[in-house]
Structure formats: structure tokens, C-alpha cells
């Protein structure tokens, strides 16, 4: 895989050419940025920018004014190759707070394993209704220790209005959800995205995360996607590398709460 070529394609299709990631959101191209804006429970933020040392501060101020007018916190999703080189420092100086960096990893779908191997007594259940969304949210909260209100809103909206753009799955041990993940399927791109893969603490280390990846690989292949991409945490990166994912760059969320 030509890493530079794949990263350039990723940048064009999923950042510069981004589409809204939910029914209630919209993508706008304003000045030197591509941004998404939506309701309170939607993701709001800057997806891509084309800035230099002369334009960066003014554009940062413009986005603070814009999102401030909506009364919502927003995120500037910064990639390591974004310019100018001191953009991170400029964001911090403007009042943004950085969250932990993640690694953008990509693999060709055809090169990934598709065999779903699960521990005894565990089964995978595709999410098709509100009850399944609640199970995903329950796992998300127990696995990551964060509120899942935004996730509930997003999945319910997608299932109701754009079901072809998302696949979610829950791993069940008896009647207890113990792991969950989703895959975003942006129309018109070569990339499907793996998101939200998490396992509750007492079920980690048993191969469920890998099984959820394989389950989604099969679907991505059936839908004709060439690549899978994921923003990997330090916990998931080693697993994904063993499966064949290649690190391309890092991405860091910068959050502005006003």
C-alpha cells in the first residue's frame, strides 16, 4: 500500500469532500475550512482546513464566532500534517483544549481476516432497532466510562433515516451485552470507517474485539469498499497492527467550550 497516496485520497474524500455524518447535520465550506454543524447531540466541528501562518489566527477566530453563535461546544479535528506547523499552538492560545491523540490507521479490505472467532457462549447481534442501540450505549458507557447520549442520538437517527450508512453490532454473553462496535459507510468513497469498538473490562483479552473487526470487514467487502480506516487509541492500535492495519498519521481533537 502506498501510504502517501492513500493518505491523500483519505484527505480528499473524507475531509475536503466530507458529507454530513448524520441526518440532522450539514457540512459547509466556509473560508479556509470544511466544518460540520448540527443540533446539540450532533458532532460539531472543523474537519479540514487550508491555512497558513498569515490566515490561521483569523480563521480560528471566525470559527469561534460562528460556533459561539450556535451556543455549542465544537471540535477542531487536527491532523499531524495540517498547516501551518504551529496550528496546534495557535488553537491552544485561542482557548482550545486538546484531548488524547489517536492514530489514523488504514488497511485494504482484501488483506484483512474475515473469520469471526468468538469465546464460547458469545454471539454477535446486528443492531436493527432502539433496543439494540441501548445495548450499544450500555457497552460504550461501561467500556469507556463516558456518557453515550450523543451516540444514542446519532445511531437512532441513522437507523431511522439513513440505515444504509451505518452497521452496528453487539456481542452478547447470554443476555448481557459485553462488546459493541459500529462501521460508518460514507456513500461515494473508498473508505468505510470503524468506530466505537469497545469491550467491558471483565471480557477483555478474549478476542471479541478482533471478531468485531472481522464481522465488519465482511460487510465492507460486500458493500464494495476498498479500505477500512480507524482512529485508533493506544489500546486498540497494537491489535489493529497485528491484523494488518498501517498507521498513516495522528489526529488530535481540540475542543472549544467557550
Buried (B, 14 or more C-beta within 10 A) or exposed (E): EEEEEBBEBBBEBBBBBBBBBBBBBEBEEEBBBBBBBBEEBBBBBBBBBEBEEEBBBEBBEBBBEBBEEEEBBBBBBBBBEBEBEEBBEBBEEBEBEBEEBBBBBBBBBEEBBBEBEBEEEBEBBEBEEEEBBBBBBBBBBBBEEEEBEBBBBBBBBBBEEBEEBBBBBBBBBEEEBBBBBBBBBBEEBBBBBBBBBBBBEEBBEBBBBBBBBBBBBBBBBEBEBBBBBBBBBEEBBEBBBEBBBBBBBBBBBBBBEE
